[in-house]
C-alpha cells in the first residue's frame, strides 16, 4: 500500500547563478491527482520540478511534504535523503544507461531507499520489482543487459525503477520523450493508473498539450518563470492562453467521441489557413 501524501511548493524563487528563472511560483500536488506543467522552452517547468525533487536549490520559498487530510506538514529540506526518497521519486531524462547491469537489476535500484544495510532483496522488494516491470512493459527483457537497449527501452526501464520505488509522490520530466506512439499512450495510461488506483500525487512536465489535456486533473501553464494560468485543462488550454504563451494561433475544440480537448496549431500550411489565404488572393 503506497502511503498517500501531498507535495507543495510555496512561493518558490529559483535561480541559475544570478538569473532568476522561476518567480514566486506556488503549487500543490494532491494525492490521487495528476498536475501537468506545460509551457514553451525556457518557461521554468523542468527547473520547478527539479526543485520539488530537491535537485535544484530553492533561493526563496519552501517545499512541504504532507499537510493533506490531517497529515503533519514537514519541510522537505529537513528530511534525510533516504527518508525523502521513500516518499518522492523523480523520473528524469538525464539518467545514463548503467553499463553491465540487467534490466531487473536497474529496476531493483528503485528499492534502494527501502532496504537496510547490505542485505538482499526482500519478498516485498521482489514483488514490487516484478509489478513495476509488468506495468511498464519491460518484463520480457528482465535479463537483458541495458547496454543492448534502445533509448526508448531504457526510458521505460527507468520508469519501471520509479514505479518500484513505491512513493506517494511521483515527479516525471517529459516521460514520453523518445517513445513510439504505443508506449507514449501506455506511459500516459500508467501515470493515470498511479493516481487513480494507488492515490499517488503526480507532477508531470509535458510538451505535448494534447497529452496534458488527456491525463491531467490540473494544469499550470508557465511563461517566463511565472504561472500564466492554472486550473482544469478546459480552463487553461484556451486558444487565447495558448496564443499568448506560445505565440501561435490554435483552434481548441472538444471531441465528443474521445471526451477530451483537441488542440490544433494553425501553421502557415494548415488547410484552414491555406484556404483563407486562397480566398484573399
C-alpha positions as CSV (number, residue, x, y, z in Angstrom):
1,X,0.0,0.0,0.0
2,X,1.5,3.3,-1.1
3,X,1.1,6.0,1.6
4,X,-0.9,9.0,0.3
5,X,0.9,12.3,0.7
6,X,1.0,15.7,-0.9
7,X,3.9,17.9,-2.0
8,X,3.7,21.7,-2.2
9,X,6.0,24.5,-3.3
10,X,5.4,27.8,-1.5
11,X,6.4,31.0,-3.4
12,X,9.4,29.3,-5.0
13,X,12.1,31.6,-6.4
14,X,14.7,29.6,-8.4
15,X,17.9,30.8,-10.0
16,X,20.8,29.8,-12.2
17,X,23.6,31.9,-10.9
18,X,22.2,35.4,-10.5
19,X,19.5,34.9,-13.1
20,X,16.0,34.2,-11.7
21,X,14.2,31.6,-13.8
22,X,11.2,30.9,-11.6
23,X,9.4,33.9,-9.9
24,X,7.4,33.1,-6.7
25,X,5.5,30.1,-8.0
26,X,3.2,28.2,-5.7
27,X,1.6,24.8,-6.4
28,X,0.4,21.7,-4.6
29,X,0.4,18.1,-5.9
30,X,-2.5,16.3,-4.3
31,X,-2.9,12.5,-3.7
32,X,-4.9,10.9,-6.5
33,X,-4.4,13.8,-8.9
34,X,-2.2,14.5,-11.9
35,X,-0.8,18.0,-12.2
36,X,0.8,18.8,-15.5
37,X,3.3,21.6,-16.0
38,X,3.3,23.0,-19.5
39,X,4.8,25.9,-21.3
40,X,7.4,26.7,-24.0
41,X,11.1,26.0,-23.7
42,X,12.7,28.2,-21.0
43,X,9.5,28.7,-19.1
44,X,10.9,27.1,-16.0
45,X,8.8,23.9,-15.8
46,X,11.6,21.4,-15.5
47,X,13.5,23.6,-13.1
48,X,10.4,23.8,-10.9
49,X,10.0,20.0,-11.0
50,X,13.7,19.5,-10.0
51,X,13.3,22.0,-7.1
52,X,10.3,19.9,-5.8
53,X,12.6,16.9,-6.1
54,X,15.4,18.7,-4.1
55,X,17.7,18.6,-7.1
56,X,17.7,22.4,-7.6
57,X,18.4,24.8,-4.7
58,X,15.5,26.9,-3.6
59,X,16.6,30.6,-3.4
60,X,13.4,31.7,-1.7
61,X,10.3,29.9,-0.5
62,X,10.0,26.3,0.7
63,X,8.8,22.8,-0.3
64,X,6.4,21.0,2.1
65,X,5.6,17.3,2.3
66,X,2.2,16.3,3.8
67,X,-0.4,18.6,5.3
68,X,-3.1,16.6,3.4
69,X,-6.1,15.2,5.2
70,X,-4.8,15.8,8.7
71,X,-1.2,14.7,8.0
72,X,1.6,16.5,9.6
73,X,3.3,19.0,7.2
74,X,7.1,18.7,7.1
75,X,9.7,20.9,5.4
76,X,11.1,18.7,2.7
77,X,14.6,20.2,3.2
78,X,14.7,18.7,6.8
79,X,14.3,15.1,5.7
80,X,17.3,12.9,5.1
81,X,18.0,11.9,1.5
82,X,16.8,8.3,2.3
83,X,13.6,9.4,4.0
84,X,12.8,11.8,1.2
85,X,13.4,9.1,-1.4
86,X,10.8,6.9,0.4
87,X,8.2,9.5,-0.3
88,X,9.2,11.2,-3.6
89,X,10.7,9.8,-6.7
90,X,11.8,11.7,-9.9
91,X,11.8,10.4,-13.4
92,X,14.4,12.4,-15.2
93,X,15.5,12.4,-18.9
94,X,19.2,12.8,-17.9
95,X,19.8,9.4,-16.3
96,X,22.6,7.5,-18.1
97,X,22.3,3.8,-19.0
98,X,24.3,1.9,-16.4
99,X,26.6,-0.5,-18.1
100,X,26.9,-4.1,-17.0
101,X,23.5,-4.3,-15.3
102,X,20.4,-6.2,-16.4
103,X,17.0,-4.6,-16.7
104,X,15.9,-6.3,-13.5
105,X,19.0,-5.0,-11.7
106,X,18.3,-1.4,-12.8
107,X,14.6,-1.7,-11.8
108,X,15.8,-3.0,-8.4
109,X,17.6,0.3,-7.8
110,X,14.2,1.8,-7.1
111,X,14.1,-0.3,-4.0
112,X,17.3,1.1,-2.5
113,X,15.6,3.7,-0.2
114,X,13.6,0.9,1.4
115,X,16.5,-1.5,2.1
116,X,18.5,-1.7,5.2
117,X,22.3,-2.2,5.1
118,X,23.7,-4.6,2.6
119,X,21.0,-7.3,2.8
120,X,19.5,-8.9,-0.2
121,X,16.1,-8.2,-1.7
122,X,13.1,-9.0,0.5
123,X,10.0,-10.7,-0.8
124,X,8.3,-7.3,-0.8
125,X,11.1,-5.9,-2.9
126,X,10.9,-8.7,-5.4
127,X,7.1,-8.3,-5.6
128,X,7.4,-4.5,-6.2
129,X,10.1,-5.1,-8.9
130,X,8.0,-7.7,-10.8
131,X,4.9,-5.5,-10.6
132,X,6.8,-2.4,-11.9
133,X,8.3,-4.4,-14.8
134,X,4.9,-5.8,-15.7
135,X,3.1,-2.5,-15.7
136,X,5.8,-0.7,-17.7
137,X,6.1,-3.5,-20.3
138,X,9.8,-4.4,-19.6
139,X,9.2,-7.8,-18.0
140,X,10.1,-9.7,-21.1
141,X,13.6,-8.2,-21.2
142,X,14.3,-8.6,-17.5
143,X,17.6,-10.5,-18.0
144,X,18.9,-8.4,-20.9
145,X,21.8,-6.0,-20.5
146,X,20.7,-2.4,-20.6
147,X,23.7,-1.8,-22.8
148,X,21.7,-3.6,-25.6
149,X,18.6,-1.4,-25.3
150,X,17.3,1.4,-27.4
151,X,16.8,4.9,-26.0
152,X,13.1,4.3,-25.7
153,X,13.6,1.0,-24.0
154,X,16.0,2.5,-21.4
155,X,13.4,5.2,-20.8
156,X,10.8,2.6,-19.9
157,X,13.3,0.7,-17.6
158,X,14.0,3.9,-15.6
159,X,10.2,4.5,-15.4
160,X,9.9,1.0,-14.0
161,X,12.5,1.8,-11.4
162,X,10.5,4.8,-10.3
163,X,7.3,2.7,-10.1
164,X,9.2,0.1,-8.0
165,X,10.2,2.8,-5.5
166,X,6.5,2.9,-4.4
167,X,6.4,6.5,-3.3
168,X,3.3,8.7,-2.5
169,X,4.6,11.4,-4.9
170,X,5.9,10.8,-8.4
171,X,7.6,13.5,-10.5
172,X,8.1,12.9,-14.2
173,X,10.0,15.1,-16.6
174,X,8.8,14.5,-20.1
175,X,8.4,10.8,-19.7
176,X,7.0,10.3,-23.3
177,X,10.1,11.6,-25.0
178,X,11.9,9.1,-27.2
179,X,8.9,6.7,-27.1
180,X,7.0,5.5,-30.1
181,X,3.2,6.1,-30.2
182,X,2.2,2.9,-28.5
183,X,4.5,3.4,-25.5
184,X,3.6,7.1,-25.3
185,X,0.0,6.2,-24.7
186,X,0.8,3.3,-22.4
187,X,3.0,5.6,-20.3
188,X,0.2,8.2,-20.0
189,X,-2.2,5.4,-19.0
190,X,0.3,4.3,-16.4
191,X,0.5,7.8,-15.0
192,X,-3.3,7.9,-14.7
193,X,-3.3,4.5,-13.0
194,X,-0.8,5.7,-10.4
195,X,-3.2,8.5,-9.4
196,X,-6.5,6.6,-9.8
197,X,-5.6,3.2,-8.5
198,X,-2.8,4.0,-6.0
199,X,-3.6,7.5,-4.8
200,X,-0.2,8.8,-5.9
201,X,0.3,12.6,-6.2
202,X,1.7,13.1,-9.7
203,X,3.6,16.1,-11.1
204,X,4.5,15.8,-14.8
205,X,6.2,18.1,-17.3
206,X,4.8,17.7,-20.8
207,X,5.5,19.4,-24.1
208,X,2.5,17.9,-25.9
209,X,-0.6,19.8,-24.9
210,X,-2.9,17.1,-26.2
211,X,-1.2,14.7,-23.8
212,X,-1.6,17.1,-21.0
213,X,-5.3,17.5,-21.7
214,X,-5.6,13.8,-21.9
215,X,-4.4,12.9,-18.4
216,X,-4.2,16.0,-16.2
217,X,-6.7,16.9,-13.4
218,X,-4.9,20.3,-13.1
219,X,-2.7,22.3,-15.3
220,X,-0.1,25.0,-14.7
221,X,0.7,27.0,-17.9
222,X,4.1,28.6,-17.3
223,X,5.6,31.6,-19.2
224,X,9.0,33.1,-18.4
225,X,9.1,31.5,-15.0
226,X,5.6,32.6,-13.9
227,X,2.2,31.0,-13.8
228,X,0.2,32.4,-16.7
229,X,-2.9,30.4,-15.9
230,X,-3.8,27.4,-13.8
231,X,-6.9,25.2,-13.3
232,X,-8.6,22.3,-15.1
233,X,-7.5,21.6,-18.7
234,X,-10.5,23.2,-20.2
235,X,-9.9,26.4,-18.2
236,X,-6.2,26.7,-19.1
237,X,-5.9,25.4,-22.6
238,X,-7.9,28.1,-24.4
239,X,-6.9,29.5,-27.7
240,X,-6.3,32.8,-26.1
241,X,-4.0,31.5,-23.4
242,X,-2.0,29.2,-25.8
243,X,-1.7,32.0,-28.3
244,X,-0.3,34.4,-25.7
245,X,2.2,32.0,-24.3
246,X,3.4,30.2,-27.4
247,X,2.9,33.0,-29.9
248,X,0.9,30.8,-32.3
249,X,-2.7,30.6,-33.4
250,X,-4.5,27.5,-32.4
251,X,-8.0,26.1,-32.5
252,X,-9.3,24.4,-29.4
253,X,-12.3,22.1,-29.6
254,X,-14.0,19.4,-27.6
255,X,-14.0,15.9,-29.2
256,X,-17.2,14.2,-28.0
257,X,-16.0,10.9,-29.3
258,X,-12.9,10.8,-27.2
259,X,-14.4,13.1,-24.5
260,X,-11.4,15.4,-24.4
261,X,-9.9,18.6,-25.7
262,X,-8.3,18.8,-29.0
263,X,-5.6,21.4,-29.8
264,X,-4.8,22.2,-33.5
265,X,-2.0,24.6,-34.2
266,X,-2.6,26.8,-37.2
267,X,0.7,27.0,-39.1
268,X,1.1,28.6,-42.5
269,X,0.3,25.3,-44.2
270,X,-2.7,24.3,-42.2
271,X,-5.6,23.6,-44.5
272,X,-7.8,26.3,-43.0
273,X,-5.0,28.9,-43.2
274,X,-4.3,28.0,-46.8
275,X,-8.0,28.1,-47.7
276,X,-8.3,31.6,-46.1
277,X,-5.2,32.8,-48.0
278,X,-6.6,31.5,-51.3
279,X,-9.8,33.4,-50.8
280,X,-7.9,36.6,-50.2
281,X,-5.7,36.2,-53.3
